[in-house]
Amino acid sequence: MKATSSLDGIELRKLAVSDSLLDLTHLLHRAYARLAAMGLRYMATHQSEQVTRERIDQGECYVAVTSEAVVGTILFKPMERTSGSPWLNQPHVASIGQFAVAPEQQAVGLGARLMDLAEARAAETGATEIALDTAESATHLVEWYRRRGYRLIEHAQWGHTNYRSVIMSKPTTTKGPLPLPSAND
């Protein structure tokens, strides 16, 4: 596959029935290979095509495509599909997951475009926050999300990972963050 050094010729759209879930799964494996090499067992480092399908069914899957291949993806989960921790269980919180950009497309702004799309979808659906999780030790990702305005909310330990996750969240509006939930909420 020919690498594209810019965002020219990359279309963002919803995953189509005709798109190959096997190709999408391979994209996830390639995009998460650096994390796997760090010893982090993200689901996307090893998931099967069936798991990719099950995860897609939890929300709206968007892809970045060139004329040659799918080169990026993000899964937007609306508020009613977001759960798993005290923060993620909040009724006003949407989330993202299964976020990946092909290695040859990284650092050109494609990830930011995918995040912008998911963040806009969160606002369109009425969510006041959009959250995500990542490995606490993946400091390069934690810092990238911080630069996008995400803040640390809590920690979680998922049964399918070998690391502690950070839950990060960002308001969908410019009015500022909502207060963190208290122990009594």
ZILINQUI-V80164 format. One record per residue. N is the residue number from 1. RES is the residue in one small letter. SS is DSSP state (hx for helix, st for strand, lp for the rest). PHI is phi in whole degrees, 0 to 359 (NA if undefined). D_FIRST is the distance of its C-alpha to the first C-alpha in Angstrom with 1 decimal. Layout:
n: (N;N)
res: (RES;RES)
ss: (SS;SS)
phi: (PHI;PHI)
d_first: (D_FIRST;D_FIRST)
This chain:
n: (1;2;3;4;5;6;7;8;9;10;11;12;13;14;15;16;17;18;19;20;21;22;23;24;25;26;27;28;29;30;31;32;33;34;35;36;37;38;39;40;41;42;43;44;45;46;47;48;49;50;51;52;53;54;55;56;57;58;59;60;61;62;63;64;65;66;67;68;69;70;71;72;73;74;75;76;77;78;79;80;81;82;83;84;85;86;87;88;89;90;91;92;93;94;95;96;97;98;99;100;101;102;103;104;105;106;107;108;109;110;111;112;113;114;115;116;117;118;119;120;121;122;123;124;125;126;127;128;129;130;131;132;133;134;135;136;137;138;139;140;141;142;143;144;145;146;147;148;149;150;151;152;153;154;155;156;157;158;159;160;161;162;163;164;165;166;167;168;169;170;171;172;173;174;175;176;177;178;179;180;181;182;183;184;185)
res: (m;k;a;t;s;s;l;d;g;i;e;l;r;k;l;a;v;s;d;s;l;l;d;l;t;h;l;l;h;r;a;y;a;r;l;a;a;m;g;l;r;y;m;a;t;h;q;s;e;q;v;t;r;e;r;i;d;q;g;e;c;y;v;a;v;t;s;e;a;v;v;g;t;i;l;f;k;p;m;e;r;t;s;g;s;p;w;l;n;q;p;h;v;a;s;i;g;q;f;a;v;a;p;e;q;q;a;v;g;l;g;a;r;l;m;d;l;a;e;a;r;a;a;e;t;g;a;t;e;i;a;l;d;t;a;e;s;a;t;h;l;v;e;w;y;r;r;r;g;y;r;l;i;e;h;a;q;w;g;h;t;n;y;r;s;v;i;m;s;k;p;t;t;t;k;g;p;l;p;l;p;s;a;n;d)
ss: (lp;lp;lp;lp;lp;lp;lp;lp;lp;lp;st;st;st;st;lp;lp;lp;lp;lp;lp;hx;hx;hx;hx;hx;hx;hx;hx;hx;hx;hx;lp;hx;hx;hx;hx;hx;lp;lp;lp;lp;lp;hx;hx;hx;lp;lp;lp;hx;hx;hx;hx;hx;hx;hx;hx;lp;lp;lp;st;st;st;st;st;st;lp;lp;lp;lp;st;st;st;st;st;st;st;st;lp;hx;hx;hx;lp;lp;lp;lp;lp;lp;lp;lp;lp;lp;lp;st;st;st;st;st;st;st;st;st;lp;hx;hx;hx;lp;lp;lp;lp;hx;hx;hx;hx;hx;hx;hx;hx;hx;hx;hx;hx;hx;hx;hx;lp;lp;lp;lp;st;st;st;st;st;st;st;lp;lp;lp;hx;hx;hx;hx;hx;hx;hx;hx;hx;lp;lp;lp;st;st;st;st;st;st;lp;lp;lp;lp;lp;lp;lp;lp;st;st;st;st;st;st;st;lp;lp;lp;lp;lp;lp;lp;lp;lp;lp;lp;lp;lp;lp)
phi: (NA;282;283;256;268;217;273;301;79;254;254;259;201;292;301;263;304;282;289;280;289;294;298;297;297;296;301;301;300;293;293;266;300;298;291;298;295;279;88;267;262;296;306;291;286;215;296;276;300;297;294;304;299;297;291;300;295;275;189;248;264;246;231;252;232;252;294;257;190;280;242;194;202;208;250;266;248;294;309;289;250;265;194;125;208;308;289;294;279;295;291;260;254;261;209;234;199;44;266;209;229;306;309;287;252;286;70;240;102;293;300;297;296;295;296;303;299;296;295;294;298;300;296;298;272;94;293;261;221;233;239;206;225;206;295;302;278;275;298;296;286;303;292;299;295;300;297;275;101;281;234;290;251;197;248;214;237;277;294;264;245;247;216;273;265;254;265;240;214;214;294;273;239;269;283;101;290;284;297;292;295;275;298;272;283)
d_first: (0.0;3.8;6.3;9.3;12.6;14.8;15.6;15.6;14.1;14.0;16.6;18.6;20.3;22.0;20.2;20.9;22.5;19.8;17.0;16.1;17.9;16.4;12.8;14.7;16.5;13.5;12.4;16.0;16.2;13.3;14.8;18.2;17.7;19.5;22.3;22.6;22.9;25.7;27.4;27.0;26.8;25.4;25.1;21.4;20.9;22.0;22.8;22.6;21.3;25.0;25.4;22.4;24.3;27.6;26.4;25.0;28.4;30.0;28.9;26.6;22.9;20.8;17.0;14.8;12.4;10.3;10.3;7.0;7.9;10.7;10.3;14.1;17.3;21.0;24.0;27.2;30.4;33.5;36.8;38.1;35.1;35.1;37.2;37.6;39.6;42.5;40.4;37.9;40.8;42.2;42.3;40.9;37.7;34.3;31.3;27.5;25.5;22.2;20.7;17.2;14.4;11.0;11.9;9.6;11.4;14.8;17.8;17.0;19.3;17.1;19.1;22.3;21.5;21.0;24.2;26.0;25.3;26.7;29.6;30.5;30.5;32.8;35.2;35.1;36.1;39.0;37.9;39.4;37.0;33.5;32.9;30.2;30.4;28.7;29.8;32.7;31.4;28.0;29.7;26.7;26.0;29.7;30.0;27.1;28.8;32.1;30.9;30.0;33.6;33.4;36.4;37.3;39.3;39.7;38.3;37.4;36.9;34.8;35.5;31.9;31.1;32.5;33.0;35.1;33.3;34.3;34.7;34.0;35.0;35.2;37.4;35.9;38.5;39.7;43.1;42.3;41.8;44.0;46.4;45.2;46.9;50.1;51.1;53.4;50.7)
